[in-house]
Amino acid sequence: MLNTVSYPADTDALPLLIAPGLFGSARNWNVIAKNLSKERSVVTLDLRNHGDSFWHDDHSYAAMAADIAEVIEANGGKADVLGHSMGGKASMVLALTRPDLVRRLIVADMAPKPYQHGENHGALIDAMREMKIDDLTTRSQADERLAERIVDPGTRAFLLQSLALRDGPVRWKFNLGALKANLPGILDWPDQPERTQFDGPALFLSGAQSHYVRPEDHPRIRALFPQAQFVEVENAGHWLHAERPREVEAEVARFLS
């Protein structure tokens, strides 16, 4: 089963599961999860090939949705689900194929469609795979070395959260080979049977400065999620939960209540 981090709450509310995006991990959501756990239990996930979860050659959305389903079944059999980016697609596939497990769905800055920016993600994977890491002792050293290939300091800081410098050999906590091999499928959107819908409440939360969810995507989203609501977080891009965490918390809490 996936590695999880739990934030229990003494309430009868359904738990909230949070599925991070590509290169994300459960720890990226720890402050938001802790704050949301005042009203309900929250479980954050490391998706397969990420963090402390298992590695596998299959990184399809069907497989990721099945992983999340297994966690829900181990936590009472029904949950609210929040997914960001790649985790948003996995959560949408889960809601469409196992609607019995999902009460409310929150998709953070992702639409059910293919994307065409694989060269950017591929370059990040190549930079991590090709960087010499076995002699590193500090994160500042790693940042300096990674800067030779990745200019943006925010991107480097995000990736370096998943560089393990202690407890054994220095290593990336990503299955970089599997992620590179599966990148076309990660960027794609899997075909769904005709008339497939998730009829429960769904919130599509996007960054106002992001281009991942556009107004022309709304009909496609509503065809699959008829109860879809759309909310933009001001002054936020694709990483809205890192850029405007308090605003994201407030919108999630409002929707779940």
RAHUZI-V36662 format. One line per field, one symbol per residue. burial: I if it has 16 or more other C-alpha atoms within 10 Angstrom, else O. A space follows every 50 residues. Layout:
burial=???
This chain:
burial=OIIIIIIIIOOOOIIIIIIIIIIIIIIIIIOIIIIIIOIIIIIIIIIIII IIIOIOOOIIIOIIIIIIIOIIOOOOOIIIIIIIIIIIIIIIIIIIIOIO IIIIIIIIIIIIIOOOOOOOIIOIIOIIIOOOIOOOOOOOOIIOIIOOII OOOOOIOOIIIIIOIOOOOIOIIIIIOOIIOOIIOIIIIIOOOOOOIIII IIIIIIIIOIOIIOOOOIOOIIOIIIOIIOOIIOOIIIIIIOIIIOOIIO OIOOOIO
